[in-house]
Amino acid sequence: MTVLASQLDRSAEEFARRRVRMEALVAELRERSALVARGGGEEATARHRARGKLTARERIDRLVDPDTAFLELNALAAWDLYDDQAPAAGIVTGIGVIEGRECVIVANDATVKGGSYFPLTV
């Protein structure tokens, strides 16, 4: 495979400024993603588990083939649009491998508004 040469100057001041900005953006993305992954919060998750139910992400983990990745899509859809009712749209979507086949997976997060859809969920 051909290796592409880079003319990037890692010692340049502009590189340093952009790196700091990108690291801040990545940290913000990770923080928001972690918040969304918590669904409706600790209390809602505890109630859900007390009923003997799995969270949306736990169901997906059990659904996909072992040792395969789940590529979550749109985790931040509707981010910060619902006045603290939910961190995002309350649905987990992505691509995973099931029985050796790549599949689109959609799971409603019942810890967020009982699993019902927000207008921007769809």
Secondary structure by P-SEA (a helix, b strand, c coil): cbbbbbccccccaaaaaaaaaaaaaaaaaaaaaaaaaacccaaaaaaaaaaccccaaaaaaaacccccccccccccccccccccccccccbbbbbbbcccbbbbbbbbcccccccccccccc
